[in-house]
Amino acid sequence: MAPTVLAARGVTKTYRKGAVAVPVLRGADIDVAEGEMLAIVGQSGSGKSTLLHVLGTLDRPDEGEVLYRGQRIDTLSRRRRDAFRNTELGMIFQSYHLLPELTALENVLAPAMIRYGVFAYLGKRRQLRERATALLERVGLGHRMTHKPRELSGGEMQRTAIARALMNEPRLLLADEPTGNLDPTSGDGVLELMRGLNQTDGLTVIMVTHDRAIAALADRTVTLVEGRVAEEAEGLRVQG
Ligand SMILES: Nc1ncnc2c1ncn2[C@@H]1O[C@H](COP(=O)(O)OP(=O)(O)OP(=O)(O)O)[C@@H](O)[C@H]1O
């Protein structure tokens, strides 16, 4: 059994809209094993994105703990959480979140610029550009390096976002409805790419989806029900 790389313990999260409290997570527990591809499913509004954001330190739980290799990460300062995300995690989103004024290559380089700071970045520029170029080639975008996001298709934007997520050599890829805005063919390409990164490079992947056919590509599926994480029986997942 592979060791746990990321875990949530008893996580609660309630959003407040005026006087109304909306409890979203009510004691969620999850263990993500090193090297697995895990799908998180659940009805719309069940808290899938909230859980992913908490696991990825974009959001803090009200109660409970988030652990990375056994160390608390939810209690880190904002600065250390930013650094943690920059070096250990790659994240991709349904709407890509690329910087519109930058080319595909510059978007992929951005995490390295943040990691090293401008001066150190300039010193390593050649090797970092080589890495970014190789990543874009790997995701099939060798011919789109100088295109800006508006000049790319949805599938190409998501591939660029994946290349960017890989720039700082993360151990984990967190994906929130990565194919939600894509046509089936582009979506399949993005999923194949993620599966390949998991199987060939050993990247641990956590993917939120509302689509059980997509979840069936993962090694394991968990469901969010009433703010808690329910493990699915193997047969249930296959039947979808
Ligand atoms: N920042 C916020 N402020 C207030 N309410 C929020 C906030 N973020 C999420 N919510 C509410 O929390 C609930 C869970 O949202 P979340 O996006 O985690 O669900 P989800 O399972 O990912 O949904 P979907 O599949 O529709 O994307 C929803 O009712 C949502 O309206």
The ligand as an SDF file (V2000), in Angstrom:
LIG
                    3D

 31 33  0  0  0  0  0  0  0  0999 V2000
  -17.1490   31.5680   -1.4540 N   0  0  0  0  0  0  0  0  0  0  0  0
  -18.3810   31.1140   -1.1940 C   0  0  0  0  0  0  0  0  0  0  0  0
  -19.2900   31.8610   -0.5140 N   0  0  0  0  0  0  0  0  0  0  0  0
  -20.5260   31.4010   -0.2380 C   0  0  0  0  0  0  0  0  0  0  0  0
  -20.9730   30.1800   -0.5960 N   0  0  0  0  0  0  0  0  0  0  0  0
  -20.1260   29.3880   -1.2790 C   0  0  0  0  0  0  0  0  0  0  0  0
  -18.8040   29.8000   -1.6110 C   0  0  0  0  0  0  0  0  0  0  0  0
  -18.1990   28.7980   -2.2930 N   0  0  0  0  0  0  0  0  0  0  0  0
  -19.1050   27.7920   -2.3760 C   0  0  0  0  0  0  0  0  0  0  0  0
  -20.2610   28.1420   -1.7700 N   0  0  0  0  0  0  0  0  0  0  0  0
  -21.4550   27.2990   -1.6370 C   0  0  0  0  0  0  0  0  0  0  0  0
  -21.0270   26.0490   -1.1130 O   0  0  0  0  0  0  0  0  0  0  0  0
  -21.7130   24.9650   -1.7220 C   0  0  0  0  0  0  0  0  0  0  0  0
  -20.7140   23.9780   -2.3000 C   0  0  0  0  0  0  0  0  0  0  0  0
  -20.0290   24.5850   -3.3810 O   0  0  0  0  0  0  0  0  0  0  0  0
  -18.9130   23.7920   -4.2190 P   0  0  0  0  0  0  0  0  0  0  0  0
  -18.5310   24.6760   -5.3530 O   0  0  0  0  0  0  0  0  0  0  0  0
  -17.8440   23.2990   -3.3260 O   0  0  0  0  0  0  0  0  0  0  0  0
  -19.7640   22.5450   -4.7570 O   0  0  0  0  0  0  0  0  0  0  0  0
  -19.4890   21.5460   -5.9490 P   0  0  0  0  0  0  0  0  0  0  0  0
  -19.8620   20.1780   -5.4630 O   0  0  0  0  0  0  0  0  0  0  0  0
  -18.1040   21.7180   -6.4590 O   0  0  0  0  0  0  0  0  0  0  0  0
  -20.5580   22.0560   -7.0190 O   0  0  0  0  0  0  0  0  0  0  0  0
  -20.5780   22.0330   -8.6150 P   0  0  0  0  0  0  0  0  0  0  0  0
  -20.5090   20.5790   -9.0300 O   0  0  0  0  0  0  0  0  0  0  0  0
  -21.9080   22.6310   -8.9530 O   0  0  0  0  0  0  0  0  0  0  0  0
  -19.4180   22.8360   -9.0910 O   0  0  0  0  0  0  0  0  0  0  0  0
  -22.6490   25.5940   -2.7460 C   0  0  0  0  0  0  0  0  0  0  0  0
  -23.9300   25.6560   -2.1930 O   0  0  0  0  0  0  0  0  0  0  0  0
  -22.0640   26.9590   -2.9840 C   0  0  0  0  0  0  0  0  0  0  0  0
  -23.0720   27.8820   -3.3300 O   0  0  0  0  0  0  0  0  0  0  0  0
  1  2  1  0
  2  3  1  0
  2  7  2  0
  3  4  2  0
  4  5  1  0
  5  6  2  0
  6  7  1  0
  6 10  1  0
  7  8  1  0
  8  9  2  0
  9 10  1  0
 10 11  1  0
 11 12  1  0
 11 30  1  0
 12 13  1  0
 13 14  1  0
 13 28  1  0
 14 15  1  0
 15 16  1  0
 16 17  2  0
 16 18  1  0
 16 19  1  0
 19 20  1  0
 20 21  2  0
 20 22  1  0
 20 23  1  0
 23 24  1  0
 24 25  2  0
 24 26  1  0
 24 27  1  0
 28 29  1  0
 28 30  1  0
 30 31  1  0
M  END
$$$$
